[in-house]
Amino acid sequence: MAENEVILDVQNLKKYFFIRKGAVLKAVDDVSFQVRRGEVYGLVGESGCGKSTTGRTIIRLYEATGGKVIFEGKDVHRLTAQEQKAFTRRMQMIFQDPYASLNPRMTVGDIIGEAIDIHDLARGKERMERIYELLRTVGLNAEHANRFPHEFSGGQRQRIGIARALAVDPSFIIADEPISALDVSIQAQVVNLLRRLQRERGLTYLFIAHDLSMVKYLSDRVGVMYLGKLVEEAPSGELYRNPVHPYTKALLSAIPIPDPQIEKNRHRIMLQGEVPSPVNPPPGCRFRGRCPLAQKICAETEPQLREVAPGHRVACHVV
């Protein structure tokens, strides 16, 4: 396995929704990034910025409007039916809502075993042993296999979702805000479980979230999205030490610090104005209406991602 091997290469990805005659919602608009094998790539931004749509388009729950998603050397959106089945074994998803994503009419054993059956990975006693082992791996018990989703807490349901994702032994997992619907006391347990599974199974994650402190804890590199665009990307430590884009700075200033003295004295960046509509985004930089540094060029020309330090890219005219 090559060091720093690129397992996922997203090239100019676009996902548009045609919502009414003549109106197009540009949820993801020309997004490009790479994820290396064995790392955690964090994708962050406000609600509605397009980060979850990016994840769903990568795994082909949505068909791409444009661009390419190259996973392990193959374009995901141009796979044959046979290649698509093999692809779903290699890439799995953990969804945000651990209740809505589980079939309430199926037992936990059947939910986890469904993918095992589809890919014909095990049968009979071996199948049940595999299900029991997956349940134990995520911190549940074998007897939970006979229960239904409504009999579990939110944290337990998310563990079932994780077990389902692991059932086909994937190499890449898209975690779409996997802790946002959970109690704060449970969030750390689920994140620590994800870290342990990554170490033990050599997994690669695309971790989608709006909780920047959790992204910092889990991610190796971070991409920041705003209104369908990637506006900054850097190694996690570099991004938190030296944010460059005004939007990234505002996001990081909102993270609470568990020290009353520091919290009282630090400067919070308050953004003015409203987020523009993705149906009719403004020309030039989409952030300019809320940006304290906006200049004339920001209204005329859309900024492109450029490298300002090794591995640190930003889309801004004035930094």
Contacts in CASP RR format, 6 or more apart in sequence:
PFRMAT RR
TARGET T0000
AUTHOR 0000-0000-0000
METHOD contacts of the structure
MODEL  1
MAENEVILDVQNLKKYFFIRKGAVLKAVDDVSFQVRRGEVYGLVGESGCG
KSTTGRTIIRLYEATGGKVIFEGKDVHRLTAQEQKAFTRRMQMIFQDPYA
SLNPRMTVGDIIGEAIDIHDLARGKERMERIYELLRTVGLNAEHANRFPH
EFSGGQRQRIGIARALAVDPSFIIADEPISALDVSIQAQVVNLLRRLQRE
RGLTYLFIAHDLSMVKYLSDRVGVMYLGKLVEEAPSGELYRNPVHPYTKA
LLSAIPIPDPQIEKNRHRIMLQGEVPSPVNPPPGCRFRGRCPLAQKICAE
TEPQLREVAPGHRVACHVV
1 37 0 8 1.000
4 36 0 8 1.000
5 36 0 8 1.000
5 37 0 8 1.000
6 34 0 8 1.000
6 35 0 8 1.000
6 36 0 8 1.000
6 37 0 8 1.000
7 35 0 8 1.000
7 36 0 8 1.000
7 37 0 8 1.000
7 38 0 8 1.000
7 71 0 8 1.000
7 72 0 8 1.000
7 171 0 8 1.000
7 172 0 8 1.000
7 204 0 8 1.000
8 34 0 8 1.000
8 35 0 8 1.000
8 58 0 8 1.000
8 69 0 8 1.000
8 70 0 8 1.000
8 71 0 8 1.000
8 172 0 8 1.000
8 204 0 8 1.000
8 206 0 8 1.000
9 34 0 8 1.000
9 68 0 8 1.000
9 69 0 8 1.000
9 70 0 8 1.000
9 71 0 8 1.000
9 73 0 8 1.000
10 31 0 8 1.000
10 32 0 8 1.000
10 33 0 8 1.000
10 34 0 8 1.000
10 54 0 8 1.000
10 58 0 8 1.000
10 68 0 8 1.000
10 69 0 8 1.000
10 70 0 8 1.000
11 32 0 8 1.000
11 67 0 8 1.000
11 68 0 8 1.000
11 69 0 8 1.000
11 70 0 8 1.000
12 30 0 8 1.000
12 31 0 8 1.000
12 32 0 8 1.000
12 66 0 8 1.000
12 67 0 8 1.000
12 68 0 8 1.000
13 28 0 8 1.000
13 30 0 8 1.000
13 31 0 8 1.000
13 32 0 8 1.000
13 54 0 8 1.000
13 57 0 8 1.000
13 58 0 8 1.000
13 64 0 8 1.000
13 66 0 8 1.000
13 67 0 8 1.000
13 68 0 8 1.000
13 69 0 8 1.000
14 26 0 8 1.000
14 28 0 8 1.000
14 29 0 8 1.000
14 30 0 8 1.000
14 31 0 8 1.000
14 64 0 8 1.000
14 65 0 8 1.000
14 66 0 8 1.000
14 67 0 8 1.000
15 27 0 8 1.000
15 28 0 8 1.000
15 53 0 8 1.000
15 54 0 8 1.000
15 57 0 8 1.000
15 62 0 8 1.000
15 64 0 8 1.000
15 65 0 8 1.000
15 66 0 8 1.000
16 24 0 8 1.000
16 25 0 8 1.000
16 26 0 8 1.000
16 27 0 8 1.000
16 29 0 8 1.000
16 65 0 8 1.000
17 24 0 8 1.000
17 25 0 8 1.000
17 27 0 8 1.000
18 24 0 8 1.000
18 25 0 8 1.000
19 25 0 8 1.000
19 279 0 8 1.000
23 279 0 8 1.000
24 279 0 8 1.000
25 278 0 8 1.000
25 279 0 8 1.000
26 228 0 8 1.000
26 278 0 8 1.000
26 279 0 8 1.000
26 281 0 8 1.000
27 50 0 8 1.000
27 53 0 8 1.000
27 228 0 8 1.000
27 278 0 8 1.000
28 50 0 8 1.000
28 53 0 8 1.000
28 54 0 8 1.000
28 57 0 8 1.000
28 228 0 8 1.000
29 228 0 8 1.000
29 229 0 8 1.000
29 281 0 8 1.000
30 229 0 8 1.000
31 54 0 8 1.000
31 225 0 8 1.000
31 228 0 8 1.000
31 229 0 8 1.000
31 230 0 8 1.000
32 230 0 8 1.000
32 305 0 8 1.000
33 41 0 8 1.000
33 223 0 8 1.000
33 230 0 8 1.000
33 233 0 8 1.000
35 41 0 8 1.000
35 172 0 8 1.000
35 204 0 8 1.000
35 206 0 8 1.000
36 204 0 8 1.000
37 171 0 8 1.000
37 204 0 8 1.000
38 198 0 8 1.000
38 202 0 8 1.000
38 203 0 8 1.000
38 204 0 8 1.000
39 204 0 8 1.000
39 205 0 8 1.000
39 220 0 8 1.000
39 221 0 8 1.000
40 198 0 8 1.000
40 204 0 8 1.000
40 205 0 8 1.000
40 207 0 8 1.000
40 218 0 8 1.000
40 219 0 8 1.000
40 220 0 8 1.000
40 221 0 8 1.000
41 205 0 8 1.000
41 206 0 8 1.000
41 207 0 8 1.000
41 219 0 8 1.000
41 220 0 8 1.000
41 221 0 8 1.000
41 222 0 8 1.000
41 223 0 8 1.000
42 205 0 8 1.000
42 206 0 8 1.000
42 207 0 8 1.000
42 208 0 8 1.000
42 209 0 8 1.000
42 215 0 8 1.000
42 218 0 8 1.000
42 219 0 8 1.000
42 221 0 8 1.000
42 222 0 8 1.000
42 223 0 8 1.000
42 236 0 8 1.000
43 51 0 8 1.000
43 54 0 8 1.000
43 55 0 8 1.000
43 206 0 8 1.000
43 207 0 8 1.000
43 208 0 8 1.000
43 209 0 8 1.000
43 222 0 8 1.000
43 223 0 8 1.000
43 225 0 8 1.000
44 51 0 8 1.000
44 208 0 8 1.000
44 209 0 8 1.000
44 210 0 8 1.000
44 212 0 8 1.000
44 215 0 8 1.000
44 222 0 8 1.000
44 223 0 8 1.000
44 224 0 8 1.000
44 225 0 8 1.000
44 251 0 8 1.000
45 51 0 8 1.000
45 210 0 8 1.000
45 224 0 8 1.000
45 225 0 8 1.000
45 226 0 8 1.000
45 251 0 8 1.000
46 210 0 8 1.000
46 226 0 8 1.000
46 251 0 8 1.000
46 275 0 8 1.000
47 210 0 8 1.000
48 275 0 8 1.000
48 278 0 8 1.000
49 225 0 8 1.000
49 226 0 8 1.000
49 227 0 8 1.000
49 228 0 8 1.000
50 225 0 8 1.000
50 228 0 8 1.000
51 208 0 8 1.000
51 210 0 8 1.000
51 225 0 8 1.000
52 96 0 8 1.000
52 176 0 8 1.000
52 177 0 8 1.000
52 208 0 8 1.000
53 62 0 8 1.000
54 208 0 8 1.000
54 225 0 8 1.000
55 93 0 8 1.000
55 174 0 8 1.000
55 176 0 8 1.000
55 206 0 8 1.000
55 208 0 8 1.000
56 62 0 8 1.000
56 93 0 8 1.000
56 176 0 8 1.000
57 63 0 8 1.000
57 64 0 8 1.000
57 69 0 8 1.000
58 69 0 8 1.000
58 71 0 8 1.000
58 76 0 8 1.000
58 91 0 8 1.000
58 174 0 8 1.000
58 206 0 8 1.000
59 76 0 8 1.000
59 91 0 8 1.000
59 92 0 8 1.000
59 93 0 8 1.000
59 174 0 8 1.000
60 69 0 8 1.000
60 76 0 8 1.000
60 77 0 8 1.000
60 84 0 8 1.000
60 87 0 8 1.000
61 93 0 8 1.000
63 77 0 8 1.000
64 77 0 8 1.000
68 75 0 8 1.000
68 77 0 8 1.000
69 75 0 8 1.000
69 76 0 8 1.000
69 77 0 8 1.000
70 76 0 8 1.000
71 87 0 8 1.000
71 90 0 8 1.000
71 91 0 8 1.000
71 172 0 8 1.000
72 90 0 8 1.000
72 171 0 8 1.000
74 83 0 8 1.000
74 87 0 8 1.000
76 87 0 8 1.000
79 87 0 8 1.000
85 118 0 8 1.000
85 119 0 8 1.000
88 168 0 8 1.000
89 119 0 8 1.000
89 168 0 8 1.000
89 169 0 8 1.000
89 170 0 8 1.000
90 170 0 8 1.000
90 171 0 8 1.000
90 172 0 8 1.000
91 170 0 8 1.000
91 171 0 8 1.000
91 172 0 8 1.000
91 173 0 8 1.000
91 174 0 8 1.000
92 164 0 8 1.000
92 165 0 8 1.000
92 166 0 8 1.000
92 168 0 8 1.000
92 170 0 8 1.000
92 172 0 8 1.000
92 173 0 8 1.000
92 174 0 8 1.000
93 165 0 8 1.000
93 173 0 8 1.000
93 174 0 8 1.000
93 175 0 8 1.000
93 176 0 8 1.000
94 158 0 8 1.000
94 161 0 8 1.000
94 162 0 8 1.000
94 165 0 8 1.000
94 173 0 8 1.000
94 174 0 8 1.000
94 175 0 8 1.000
94 176 0 8 1.000
94 178 0 8 1.000
95 101 0 8 1.000
95 161 0 8 1.000
95 176 0 8 1.000
95 178 0 8 1.000
96 176 0 8 1.000
96 177 0 8 1.000
96 178 0 8 1.000
96 180 0 8 1.000
96 181 0 8 1.000
97 181 0 8 1.000
98 154 0 8 1.000
98 155 0 8 1.000
98 157 0 8 1.000
98 158 0 8 1.000
98 160 0 8 1.000
98 161 0 8 1.000
98 181 0 8 1.000
98 182 0 8 1.000
99 149 0 8 1.000
99 150 0 8 1.000
99 154 0 8 1.000
99 157 0 8 1.000
101 161 0 8 1.000
102 111 0 8 1.000
102 149 0 8 1.000
102 157 0 8 1.000
102 160 0 8 1.000
102 161 0 8 1.000
102 164 0 8 1.000
103 111 0 8 1.000
103 149 0 8 1.000
104 148 0 8 1.000
104 149 0 8 1.000
104 150 0 8 1.000
105 148 0 8 1.000
106 114 0 8 1.000
106 148 0 8 1.000
106 149 0 8 1.000
107 145 0 8 1.000
107 146 0 8 1.000
107 147 0 8 1.000
107 148 0 8 1.000
108 135 0 8 1.000
108 144 0 8 1.000
108 145 0 8 1.000
108 146 0 8 1.000
108 147 0 8 1.000
108 148 0 8 1.000
108 149 0 8 1.000
108 152 0 8 1.000
108 160 0 8 1.000
109 131 0 8 1.000
109 145 0 8 1.000
109 146 0 8 1.000
111 149 0 8 1.000
111 160 0 8 1.000
111 161 0 8 1.000
111 164 0 8 1.000
112 131 0 8 1.000
112 134 0 8 1.000
112 135 0 8 1.000
112 145 0 8 1.000
112 160 0 8 1.000
112 163 0 8 1.000
112 164 0 8 1.000
112 167 0 8 1.000
113 127 0 8 1.000
113 130 0 8 1.000
113 131 0 8 1.000
113 164 0 8 1.000
113 167 0 8 1.000
114 164 0 8 1.000
115 121 0 8 1.000
115 164 0 8 1.000
115 167 0 8 1.000
115 168 0 8 1.000
116 122 0 8 1.000
116 127 0 8 1.000
116 130 0 8 1.000
116 131 0 8 1.000
116 167 0 8 1.000
116 168 0 8 1.000
117 127 0 8 1.000
119 168 0 8 1.000
121 127 0 8 1.000
121 130 0 8 1.000
121 167 0 8 1.000
121 168 0 8 1.000
122 129 0 8 1.000
122 130 0 8 1.000
128 145 0 8 1.000
130 167 0 8 1.000
131 145 0 8 1.000
131 167 0 8 1.000
132 142 0 8 1.000
132 145 0 8 1.000
134 163 0 8 1.000
134 166 0 8 1.000
134 167 0 8 1.000
135 141 0 8 1.000
135 142 0 8 1.000
135 144 0 8 1.000
135 145 0 8 1.000
135 163 0 8 1.000
136 142 0 8 1.000
137 163 0 8 1.000
137 166 0 8 1.000
137 197 0 8 1.000
138 159 0 8 1.000
138 160 0 8 1.000
138 162 0 8 1.000
138 163 0 8 1.000
138 166 0 8 1.000
138 193 0 8 1.000
139 159 0 8 1.000
139 193 0 8 1.000
140 156 0 8 1.000
140 159 0 8 1.000
140 160 0 8 1.000
140 163 0 8 1.000
144 152 0 8 1.000
144 156 0 8 1.000
144 160 0 8 1.000
149 157 0 8 1.000
149 160 0 8 1.000
152 160 0 8 1.000
153 186 0 8 1.000
154 181 0 8 1.000
154 182 0 8 1.000
154 183 0 8 1.000
154 186 0 8 1.000
155 182 0 8 1.000
155 183 0 8 1.000
155 186 0 8 1.000
155 189 0 8 1.000
155 190 0 8 1.000
158 178 0 8 1.000
158 179 0 8 1.000
158 181 0 8 1.000
158 182 0 8 1.000
158 190 0 8 1.000
159 190 0 8 1.000
159 193 0 8 1.000
162 178 0 8 1.000
162 190 0 8 1.000
162 193 0 8 1.000
162 194 0 8 1.000
162 197 0 8 1.000
165 173 0 8 1.000
166 197 0 8 1.000
166 201 0 8 1.000
169 201 0 8 1.000
170 203 0 8 1.000
171 202 0 8 1.000
171 203 0 8 1.000
171 204 0 8 1.000
172 203 0 8 1.000
172 204 0 8 1.000
172 205 0 8 1.000
172 206 0 8 1.000
173 203 0 8 1.000
173 204 0 8 1.000
173 205 0 8 1.000
173 206 0 8 1.000
174 205 0 8 1.000
174 206 0 8 1.000
174 208 0 8 1.000
175 194 0 8 1.000
175 205 0 8 1.000
175 206 0 8 1.000
175 207 0 8 1.000
175 208 0 8 1.000
176 208 0 8 1.000
177 208 0 8 1.000
177 209 0 8 1.000
177 210 0 8 1.000
178 190 0 8 1.000
178 194 0 8 1.000
178 207 0 8 1.000
179 186 0 8 1.000
179 187 0 8 1.000
179 190 0 8 1.000
179 191 0 8 1.000
179 209 0 8 1.000
179 211 0 8 1.000
179 214 0 8 1.000
180 209 0 8 1.000
180 210 0 8 1.000
180 211 0 8 1.000
182 190 0 8 1.000
187 214 0 8 1.000
191 214 0 8 1.000
191 217 0 8 1.000
191 218 0 8 1.000
194 205 0 8 1.000
194 207 0 8 1.000
194 218 0 8 1.000
195 218 0 8 1.000
197 203 0 8 1.000
198 204 0 8 1.000
198 205 0 8 1.000
205 218 0 8 1.000
207 215 0 8 1.000
207 218 0 8 1.000
207 219 0 8 1.000
209 215 0 8 1.000
212 251 0 8 1.000
212 252 0 8 1.000
212 254 0 8 1.000
212 255 0 8 1.000
213 255 0 8 1.000
213 256 0 8 1.000
215 222 0 8 1.000
215 236 0 8 1.000
216 222 0 8 1.000
216 236 0 8 1.000
216 237 0 8 1.000
216 240 0 8 1.000
219 236 0 8 1.000
220 235 0 8 1.000
220 236 0 8 1.000
221 233 0 8 1.000
221 234 0 8 1.000
221 235 0 8 1.000
221 236 0 8 1.000
222 233 0 8 1.000
222 234 0 8 1.000
222 235 0 8 1.000
222 236 0 8 1.000
222 239 0 8 1.000
223 230 0 8 1.000
223 232 0 8 1.000
223 233 0 8 1.000
223 234 0 8 1.000
223 239 0 8 1.000
224 230 0 8 1.000
224 231 0 8 1.000
224 232 0 8 1.000
224 233 0 8 1.000
224 239 0 8 1.000
224 245 0 8 1.000
224 247 0 8 1.000
224 248 0 8 1.000
224 251 0 8 1.000
225 231 0 8 1.000
226 247 0 8 1.000
226 286 0 8 1.000
226 287 0 8 1.000
227 275 0 8 1.000
227 276 0 8 1.000
227 278 0 8 1.000
227 281 0 8 1.000
227 286 0 8 1.000
227 287 0 8 1.000
228 278 0 8 1.000
228 286 0 8 1.000
229 286 0 8 1.000
229 315 0 8 1.000
230 305 0 8 1.000
230 315 0 8 1.000
231 245 0 8 1.000
231 247 0 8 1.000
231 248 0 8 1.000
231 287 0 8 1.000
231 314 0 8 1.000
231 315 0 8 1.000
231 316 0 8 1.000
232 239 0 8 1.000
232 243 0 8 1.000
232 244 0 8 1.000
232 245 0 8 1.000
232 247 0 8 1.000
232 248 0 8 1.000
232 312 0 8 1.000
232 313 0 8 1.000
232 314 0 8 1.000
232 315 0 8 1.000
232 316 0 8 1.000
233 305 0 8 1.000
233 311 0 8 1.000
233 312 0 8 1.000
233 313 0 8 1.000
233 314 0 8 1.000
234 242 0 8 1.000
234 309 0 8 1.000
234 311 0 8 1.000
234 312 0 8 1.000
234 313 0 8 1.000
235 311 0 8 1.000
235 312 0 8 1.000
238 309 0 8 1.000
238 311 0 8 1.000
238 312 0 8 1.000
239 248 0 8 1.000
239 312 0 8 1.000
240 252 0 8 1.000
242 309 0 8 1.000
242 312 0 8 1.000
243 249 0 8 1.000
243 252 0 8 1.000
244 308 0 8 1.000
244 312 0 8 1.000
244 314 0 8 1.000
244 316 0 8 1.000
244 319 0 8 1.000
245 287 0 8 1.000
245 314 0 8 1.000
245 315 0 8 1.000
245 316 0 8 1.000
245 319 0 8 1.000
246 269 0 8 1.000
246 287 0 8 1.000
246 291 0 8 1.000
246 292 0 8 1.000
246 293 0 8 1.000
246 316 0 8 1.000
246 319 0 8 1.000
247 271 0 8 1.000
247 287 0 8 1.000
247 290 0 8 1.000
247 291 0 8 1.000
249 269 0 8 1.000
250 269 0 8 1.000
250 270 0 8 1.000
250 271 0 8 1.000
253 266 0 8 1.000
253 267 0 8 1.000
253 268 0 8 1.000
253 269 0 8 1.000
254 268 0 8 1.000
254 269 0 8 1.000
256 263 0 8 1.000
257 263 0 8 1.000
257 266 0 8 1.000
269 292 0 8 1.000
271 290 0 8 1.000
272 290 0 8 1.000
273 289 0 8 1.000
273 290 0 8 1.000
274 290 0 8 1.000
275 290 0 8 1.000
276 282 0 8 1.000
276 286 0 8 1.000
276 289 0 8 1.000
282 288 0 8 1.000
282 289 0 8 1.000
282 299 0 8 1.000
283 299 0 8 1.000
283 300 0 8 1.000
283 302 0 8 1.000
284 298 0 8 1.000
284 299 0 8 1.000
284 300 0 8 1.000
284 301 0 8 1.000
284 302 0 8 1.000
284 303 0 8 1.000
285 291 0 8 1.000
285 294 0 8 1.000
285 298 0 8 1.000
285 299 0 8 1.000
285 302 0 8 1.000
285 303 0 8 1.000
285 315 0 8 1.000
285 316 0 8 1.000
285 317 0 8 1.000
286 302 0 8 1.000
288 294 0 8 1.000
288 298 0 8 1.000
288 299 0 8 1.000
291 298 0 8 1.000
293 316 0 8 1.000
293 318 0 8 1.000
293 319 0 8 1.000
294 318 0 8 1.000
295 317 0 8 1.000
295 318 0 8 1.000
297 317 0 8 1.000
297 318 0 8 1.000
298 317 0 8 1.000
298 318 0 8 1.000
301 317 0 8 1.000
303 315 0 8 1.000
303 316 0 8 1.000
303 317 0 8 1.000
304 315 0 8 1.000
305 313 0 8 1.000
305 314 0 8 1.000
305 315 0 8 1.000
306 313 0 8 1.000
306 314 0 8 1.000
306 315 0 8 1.000
307 313 0 8 1.000
308 314 0 8 1.000
308 319 0 8 1.000
END
